[in-house]
Amino acid sequence: MPAAVAGVGWLCPMELNDYLPILVFLVAGGVIAGALLTLGLLGPRRPSAVKETPYESGILGATPVRQRFSIDFYMTAMLFIVFDIELAFLYPIAVTLRDDGMLGLIVLLVFVFTVVEALVYVWKKGALEWR
Amino acid sequence: MNLAATTPILIVGAGATISLSMGLLPWRFAQRHGPTIVALVGLLAAAVMSLVFWGDRIEAFDGSLHIDRFSMLLNLIFITAAIAVILLSIREPGAVDRRGEYASLILFSTAGMMLVGAAGDLIVLFVGIELLSVALYVLAALEVWRERSLESGLKYLIVGAVGSSILLYGFALLYGATGTTRLGEIAEALSGSTLTGEPLVFGAVVLIVAGLGFKASAAPFHMWTPDVYEGAPTPITAFMSTATKAAALAAFLRVFTGGLVEIEADWDLIIGVVAAAAIIVGNIAALVQDNMKRLLAYSSVAQAGYLLIGVAAGSIQGAEATLYYLLAYLVMTLAAFAIVIIREREVIDGDTVGALAGYARRRPVHGAVLTLAMLSLAGFPPLSGFLGKFLLFGSAVEADMIWLAVIGAIGSIISLGYYLRVLGVAWFGDRPQSAAEQGLESPRLAGLVTVASGLAIVALAVAASPVLDACRSAAESLLGA
């Protein structure tokens, strides 16, 4: 153990010594963030009507921000993410399938079957229809 | 061998997926009855497989699943609760249009609980807890047209997520301290080490107790319980208060009595204090409730406290007492909820205590079962609730925690106040004729569940010694015997 690290032994249990760089990182981040915040407080502040106006890329916002979307967007996005992630699991299986042999294939098929069943369920329930 | 050992869990999981697709079939009979039948058959098959594996000891998948008597006994508890709840849910308004989803969510939740009961690894335990919770979040909010049900689901989701993250943080610290997530290896790493009293391990213990405390609804982590129990559909409330509680206690026993037994000095006091707080808060708050579901919710907080006494004792004797009391608590609570469900279908305000007025006189058999359940919950000798509490307090005394036994006894005396009030209303109360009758058909088999639970309460007391033998050998298997 380096002598420099031993000096902070009272601060944290021995097994946490490896995390000292993270602590340094957090402190450095805190200093920079603190500097930005303090400068904002110390600097001069002369607000005017023009400066206070909300803007977007230099132009004034034209439409109300809060719009209502059809729930179908969320439904489609959610289902896409679910099936996307489930199918991403196939890649690690594909890598080892040759070594796993028949058992691996059966396990893979069971997995694919459950994913397909979920798709059938979603389809039959009409979640894929665009109303 | 690995796969064979997991058949009970796999059967329940397969039953869940099949009953989900049964609801999609074009035939009316399959839609109406298919999911329920598939679910019941699957659960019974899993129960049979659990009995087949009784006595075996298999450490499947490198020790991440322990197929031992402990997990098999808990399987039977979870399966009994799930079967009773499915029978009680026939014609449940929230399930009518979505029987497939309803049955499959209950089965998924049961599979999660079985995973918790068999967990030999912190990650498996966590996955099991999440599987059981996520299904219950949906089930609690199933009556989407009722604001209370939505509130119940949302509250359960938020509090459950907080509890899960705290629990996971605790697991992470434990992994940091021992370098492994396998409970067996954690026990090895802790034995004879100097980790007792280390802040890292102590922090892990505190966070795990808090996280599991949320799931078991032990005070001071109980604040969600009354609202969630009141708002959820009543059969789901029954499921949450019996099976989920058993799963949370199984997690407590697996992690503390099983994995962390070497550093018992670090955690027996913490769990003891949580148990005492739950007993006091639950019993006192239940005294002023007028809604049966809220009353049973606070009662379940108190019961979680009693159950935790056996964990705090940190011995095989304590684990045995907790397991026996889990069995007793299961049937007592199912009996009470079955009667609430029957009453709820008949009158609009069926979940209030007042709705039970005179009910016991009109249906003496149900009245007798309610009497048995309430007296057993309060701990009247010679019923199973008394025997369970006696064993729990005995284990606390054995572990030099006499104060905990004293608090438990005081709590039992307080609890007489509300359990006997329910009985007084049911037997001697009068209800004005004009009270609104709702006239929904009561679930066809709810009477069966009521009578069966009543018989089971008696049977657990009469046949106590073989049941206790089973509980003892299950508790011993927890520590590798």
Interface residues (C-beta under 8 A of the other chain):
Chain A: P13 E15 L16 T114 E117 V120 Y121 K124 K125
Chain B: T17 L20 S21 L24 G176 A177 E198 P199 L200
